[in-house]
Amino acid sequence: MKIKLIASLLLTAFAGVASAAPQSFDFKDPKGVNNAVFKLDAPLEAINGSANGVSGTVAFDPANPAATKGKIVVAAESLTVPNPMMKEHMHGGQWLDVANNKEIIFEARELKDVKTVGDKTSANVTGTLTIKGVTKEVTAPVTLTYLKGKLGQRVPKMEGDLLVIRATFIIKRTDYGINPGAPAEKVSNEIELTLSIAGASPQK
């Protein structure tokens, strides 16, 4: 009887550990609507654009959001602006040099000041951002919204969960060697980056 009781307790403990395991969310969006938005607002000219070549994987545990880790990747060649000539310059060697630096990568290392209310978690995420071959540590405010069982509402015929990530932060253009010689009155040194992306964790 004791053996059965111990076995039962062990199974319950293992089941608890299994249920607490983080879920893996894939950010390569089948709908193609995930995007990163960038803005440079100089006195003489504002540059606004976006990128939709988003992918990456994030491990998220609804029971322990502070343990969130992962990597978000943006295909550099997917960055676009309305003006075709400006887009060509942006992809060129002085700016992003997309021929030799194909990915912009943010790798999350830790979350601090974590607060969860309902399905929404706010925190400050610290990690590394790599642009044009230069890697810098950044900290940014982030909101994670865990939507259990809502994948089918976004992608028909797929069951599972969603993780929506929203973040806005500012980086320095010159920190990453992005056209460092450009006049500041025409090309802002501050780049505002905004992410609004959803990752899928399909049921298996």
PyMOL commands that set and color helices and strands:
alter all, ss='L'
color gray80, all
select helices_A, chain A and resi 2-19+65-67+76-78+84-91+151-154+173-176
alter helices_A, ss='H'
color red, helices_A
select strands_A, chain A and resi 23-26+35-41+46-51+54-60+69-75+79-80+103-117+120-131+134-147+160-172+190-202
alter strands_A, ss='S'
color yellow, strands_A
deselect
rebuild
show_as cartoon
